[in-house]
Structures are given as structure tokens and as C-alpha cells.
């Protein structure tokens, strides 16, 4: 019993010491942040020395096989009747052909998984709300990475972002690390908001991009054969051309091409 009481006294003394240290630590951070005119979060980040950069894990053969098998096994099956991950793994373990794959077959499995990842990252968003969410999430990641880069290396970074078409709902914005945005005001006598508005006007009225614009001379073949990057803007132009040229006429021509 005496030993238990002594242990409790030691734990209470340790807790008091830790609380006192935490209070002192917080006060020191506040003083340091006020002295250098920065936020407490920035000081904590520098003290923690936690990197925001992580190595990306490449596709493995097991994941590639599971991905390909899942597509084959669940193709045409309704919701609720699809194979689960555990069931797919059991099927793969019982499949003797998987255990004797050639080097080329292994490469093909991994290549299919890479193509799937690429399609997920670069596929077009069908509606403006999905595109806006994609823009917001991506920019949040970019801003955090740039802020971490500035904290770790002392780099100055400024970024202006705007939409490329008047039909897009993304709001133009800007980002700058530390006091880099003072450069535009002090040196060029331009407000960042003014630059952003002018960039938005230019992006919406320029009517040009690095990708060729869709032309619709009246033939659906020209719509299908054109080689351009998938984007919300290009999808909007294609839909507009189909409506203006007459969707029924294009559909008839498409059926005729299939019958021929």
C-alpha cells in the first residue's frame, strides 16, 4: 500500500511538471511568434520538423492482379451481388495460373493498373460542380505544399488561378507565401485582386488555348475524329455544336455510318 501511494505521488508530480512545461512552452511560442510577426502554427511547424512530402507508393503486382480480376469477376453483376475484396483474394490464391505468370504478363497487369490510375487523375469532370470540387481540393493541396516549401527553404511563391471559360463556375483566386504579394503593390503598383480580375477576363475572352478548338462543319465524323484533350470546356463546346447543328441530323449520319 505504501509503495502504491508513493507511485501515485510520483505520477502526480510528473503530471504537474509536464503541465508546467507545456504552459512555459506555449508562452515561449507566443513570444517568439509576436517577436517575428508570424503565426503560432508556423513556429510549431518549424519546431516539429515534420515533413509534408511523402514518397508515393508504386503499383504492386498483387494490387494489379486484384484490380484486373475484380473487373472481370464483377462485370455485369448487379449491386449487392459483386465479389468482395476478400472473396477476390481467395479466388486469386486458388487460381494456379496466377502463380506461374511470365514476366510480360506481370508487366501487363501493372500497366493496366497504371492506366486506371492515370484515367482517374486525368479524366474529365462531366459537370461544373464536380469540376469545382476537383479544383478546390487540388488547390488546397497545392497551397499546403507551397507553404511547406516556403517554410523549409525560404522560397517566395505566388500563384494566380482563374477559369478558362465563361461557363465554368470556378472563382479566380491568388496565393502567396509570406509577404510576396507586396511585390506587386510596391514594385508594379498593382493590387493582386486587380491582377486576378484581369487574368480572369483574359482567360474567358482569349478564346484560345494550347488545345485546338472544336469545329463543327456539319459532319459527325469531324466531331469524332478530332484529336483534342478531354476537358469540361471541350465537352461544353461539343454539346453546343451538336445542339446548334441539329442533334437529330448528326444521329442519322451516325446510324448511317454504322450501317455502312
Residue pairs with C-beta under 8 A, 6 or more apart in sequence:
29 40
29 43
29 44
29 47
30 40
32 43
33 39
33 40
33 42
33 43
42 151
45 148
45 151
46 151
51 148
51 152
52 144
52 145
52 148
53 145
53 148
59 110
59 113
59 114
59 117
60 110
61 106
61 109
61 110
63 113
64 109
64 110
64 112
64 113
65 92
65 98
65 109
66 85
66 88
66 89
66 92
67 112
67 113
67 116
68 109
68 112
68 113
69 88
69 91
69 92
70 83
70 85
70 88
73 82
73 83
73 88
73 91
74 82
74 83
77 83
83 91
92 98
101 109
122 230
123 230
124 230
124 231
124 232
124 234
124 235
125 131
125 134
125 232
126 232
126 235
128 167
128 168
128 169
128 232
129 169
131 168
131 169
131 170
131 232
132 169
132 170
135 161
135 170
139 161
139 173
139 175
142 159
142 175
143 159
143 175
146 157
146 159
146 175
146 177
147 177
149 155
149 157
149 177
150 156
150 157
150 177
150 178
155 177
156 176
156 177
156 178
156 180
156 183
157 175
157 176
157 177
157 180
158 174
158 175
158 176
158 177
158 180
158 181
158 183
158 184
159 174
159 175
159 176
160 172
160 173
160 174
160 192
160 195
160 196
160 199
161 170
161 172
161 173
161 174
161 175
162 170
162 172
162 196
162 199
162 200
162 203
163 169
163 170
163 171
163 172
163 200
163 203
163 204
164 203
164 204
164 209
164 233
165 203
165 204
165 232
165 233
165 236
166 204
167 233
167 236
168 232
168 233
172 196
172 197
172 199
172 200
173 196
174 181
174 192
174 193
174 195
174 196
176 192
181 192
184 190
184 191
184 192
184 195
185 191
185 192
207 213
209 233
211 228
211 229
211 231
211 234
212 226
212 227
212 228
213 237
214 223
214 226
214 228
214 234
214 237
214 238
214 241
215 222
215 226
216 222
216 223
216 241
216 242
216 244
216 245
218 245
218 249
219 253
220 250
220 253
220 254
220 257
221 253
221 257
223 238
223 241
223 242
223 250
228 234
242 250
